[in-house]
């Protein structure tokens, strides 16, 4: 059974947003998978890669990330140049095995070489610890070529990470992160740890004048071209996205913006 054949429409939704919307948690997906034979009774997500891809697809189409464009693109990621790589870390503590860094370098290099791939999501289904997420980010900078800038988070025990990957021509690709941790903004609380980023510099002309035209950085908004036929339709979807994000977050949250990749513990 491939990921497209896994039906997750009946998964419970126990994560309740401020605006009255509800979404599935990691626990919801795991318990549903166990009850329906997609995992063994004590199984973990990393045992079934197709299930991981199906969960990623299902969660993004529900729109908890607050982006109507991402919802559309997620209906069929390969059609819009959205590649996904499932990476097991096989460790419950730092440092992570060297094989993780080698696998990631190979996956990223391959995505940058393939012209049809515009964005890459790296999924870490067996990463369930905020401290290990912090270690992962440090390792990405040490071993894989990412750059991380840390700024004060919303509380004294959290740091906000601006994670970047250098592309051709010195272009910085902004990484957007998701994870199953309740301290994150609601739009970043996903069932699986995910780091998503553009794999190519921006191409002009952009789909809309409302997109960031700064060619010194690349982002997901400019990389994943949603099927929007006209500027007027684009503007309506753009406004829908802004309204939905505010509804889910319950207001503006500076740590949910694209320039912030994710929050990690201040260890």
Secondary structure as UniProt FT lines:
FT   HELIX           3..5
FT   TURN            9..10
FT   STRAND          15..16
FT   TURN            18..19
FT   STRAND          22..23
FT   HELIX           26..35
FT   TURN            36..37
FT   TURN            41..42
FT   HELIX           45..47
FT   HELIX           49..62
FT   TURN            63..65
FT   HELIX           68..74
FT   TURN            75..76
FT   HELIX           77..80
FT   STRAND          82..86
FT   HELIX           98..113
FT   TURN            115..116
FT   STRAND          119..124
FT   TURN            125..126
FT   HELIX           130..139
FT   HELIX           140..144
FT   STRAND          146..152
FT   TURN            156..157
FT   STRAND          158..166
FT   HELIX           168..170
FT   STRAND          172..174
FT   STRAND          176..179
FT   TURN            182..183
FT   HELIX           186..188
FT   STRAND          193..198
FT   TURN            209..210
FT   TURN            215..216
FT   STRAND          217..218
FT   HELIX           220..223
FT   HELIX           231..249
FT   HELIX           254..256
FT   TURN            258..259
FT   STRAND          262..265
//
